[in-house]
Amino acid sequence: MESRDHLFFSCHFCSEVWQATAKNIYKTRFSTSWHSVVVAACSNWQDRKICYLARSVLQVTVYTLWHERNGRKHGEPPNPASRLIQRIDKQIRDQLIVIGLMGDRRYDDGLLIWCIWTNSHFILNMLEAFEPSLDLSKHMGKGKTGVLSIELQRMEGYDYSHKNHSADTRINNKTCEFDGSQLNHDHVSFSSHDLLDSSLQTHVPLVDVDKVRWVLRNIVRDWGAEGQTTRDECHKPILEELDSLFPDRQKESTPPACLVPGAGLGRLALEISCLGFRSVGNEFLYYMMICSSFILNYTKVPDEWTVYPWIYTNCNSHSEDDQLRPISIPEAGPSSVGVTKGFSMCCGDFLEVFNESSQAGMWDAVVTCFFIDTTRNIIEYIETISTVVKDGGVWINLEPLCYHFADILGLENEISIELSLEDVKRVASHYGFEIEKERTIDTTYCANPRSMQKNRYYSVFWTMRKKCAI
Ligand SMILES: C[S@@+](CC[C@H](N)C(=O)[O-])C[C@H]1O[C@@H](n2cnc3c(N)ncnc32)[C@H](O)[C@@H]1O
């Protein structure tokens, strides 16, 4: 039976909307019981802006849910929770903007706080969805045996525009696969409640904060409408090349197998499977795997989530609006893209996972996109690619050769080998590859389309074929 308490907010649908909009603000005061919510909203909030946001989000959510309820009563089609959450998000932002325009500057950073909370909401949901659950206390130190092992190790990372990372967190040689379902890994536990405890943040190394921001930017590249241009520049030529190289793949009893090392958030590997390949994306960065798993396995509708990827830098910005603009993801629901049976993500270090003898000659195609310069020793990558590609198979590569470890000494004064394109091709030839096609592709990488600074890469794009053994 409908009652006030049912609607606000014990009903499953309403509680989903309320949680999404209010949990990060109310933190430990959060509740779905109307009485407790009213007590919390009327209580003392030390910070004026947070107090405003807490009360405002309650008012807007109540209004939105009541409006939805009336619409349904009058036969209008129901809106999914994600749409209502987006409406509430927009309403709060609009209110804050209007307050500023009216000359009241007291809530100026309220908008920024709101955007950060919206990002936290997305991140918490991502972490909560990761099955089995994660114990983030283990994230604070070295990986422990018997659980998903995370190790901090010196490396620059993969950020093409910022060469200042000193460490990276990666999954240590663990393979996790999801075949249109979920990642599997050893059991670990995690409570999102702990994350709302602000003292926890003091333990998070800045380098990890930076990684999370970097993942948010990669989300735009792989899953945002704004990333379409860069996907057209990078993914399209690869997909067209695969399409033309394997014209009879649909007729074959077993579709050709394609491996995508350094798959990032998985979009390219997924698109390759949609072309009718068995496609495996390989990725070692824990953050990337959690995020791609969430988008691929847990998003139900296009534009389900809102994030603010551009709020973390004040540089090169035309306007505050540009910085504070929301991005809806995924621009196409993975289910509408078609998470096919032939698609999986394999988690672990490419060199460790694919140097197994069982992988030798297993792949009809290897596709690398902005990947082969992510190592200190590019020769090892080329050797491994040559081992896994079958005789007569192909290696398609798009790469600007930024060399992530350039000028960064490793733990034991390990150096980085930075070969020129000519030398890289020589090494590839040594490992049995012959160039069939080569051209330059002009593209950006995770650049903010509205920034005054956009790095462009004049990347080499090639198709090489592995010579048949005589
Ligand atoms: C520059 S990003 C490119 C991602 C994706 N290919 C794209 O074009 O958007 C390189 C990716 O390779 C991953 N990576 C780097 N070294 C790796 C390794 N040894 N094994 C697996 N993945 C690796 C990084 O975590 C990162 O996601």
The ligand as a Tripos MOL2 file, in Angstrom:
@<TRIPOS>MOLECULE
LIG
   27    29     1     0     0
SMALL
NO_CHARGES

@<TRIPOS>ATOM
      1 C1         47.8870    4.0180  -23.1260 C.3       1 LIG1
      2 S1         46.7640    2.8630  -22.5420 S.3       1 LIG1
      3 C2         45.8940    2.3780  -24.0130 C.3       1 LIG1
      4 C3         44.6020    1.7060  -23.6890 C.3       1 LIG1
      5 C4         43.8000    1.3220  -24.9260 C.3       1 LIG1
      6 N1         44.5100    0.4250  -25.7710 N.3       1 LIG1
      7 C5         43.3850    2.5540  -25.6720 C.2       1 LIG1
      8 O1         43.8630    2.7680  -26.8000 O.co2     1 LIG1
      9 O2         42.5750    3.3260  -25.1420 O.co2     1 LIG1
     10 C6         47.8180    1.4650  -22.2830 C.3       1 LIG1
     11 C7         47.1350    0.3990  -21.4740 C.3       1 LIG1
     12 O3         48.0210   -0.7240  -21.3950 O.3       1 LIG1
     13 C8         47.9480   -1.2250  -20.0690 C.3       1 LIG1
     14 N2         49.2030   -1.9290  -19.8410 N.ar      1 LIG1
     15 C9         50.4330   -1.3940  -19.7180 C.ar      1 LIG1
     16 N3         51.3520   -2.3630  -19.5540 N.ar      1 LIG1
     17 C10        50.6910   -3.5500  -19.5880 C.ar      1 LIG1
     18 C11        51.0830   -4.9000  -19.4780 C.ar      1 LIG1
     19 N4         52.3530   -5.2320  -19.2970 N.pl3     1 LIG1
     20 N5         50.1490   -5.8570  -19.5770 N.ar      1 LIG1
     21 C12        48.8370   -5.5160  -19.7660 C.ar      1 LIG1
     22 N6         48.4000   -4.2520  -19.8630 N.ar      1 LIG1
     23 C13        49.3150   -3.2750  -19.7700 C.ar      1 LIG1
     24 C14        47.7760    0.0240  -19.2140 C.3       1 LIG1
     25 O4         47.2460   -0.2770  -17.9520 O.3       1 LIG1
     26 C15        46.8270    0.8400  -20.0600 C.3       1 LIG1
     27 O5         45.4890    0.5610  -19.7830 O.3       1 LIG1
@<TRIPOS>BOND
     1     1     2 1
     2     2     3 1
     3     2    10 1
     4     3     4 1
     5     4     5 1
     6     5     6 1
     7     5     7 1
     8     7     8 2
     9     7     9 1
    10    10    11 1
    11    11    12 1
    12    11    26 1
    13    12    13 1
    14    13    14 1
    15    13    24 1
    16    14    15 ar
    17    14    23 ar
    18    15    16 ar
    19    16    17 ar
    20    17    18 ar
    21    17    23 ar
    22    18    19 1
    23    18    20 ar
    24    20    21 ar
    25    21    22 ar
    26    22    23 ar
    27    24    25 1
    28    24    26 1
    29    26    27 1
@<TRIPOS>SUBSTRUCTURE
     1 LIG1         1 GROUP 0 **** ****
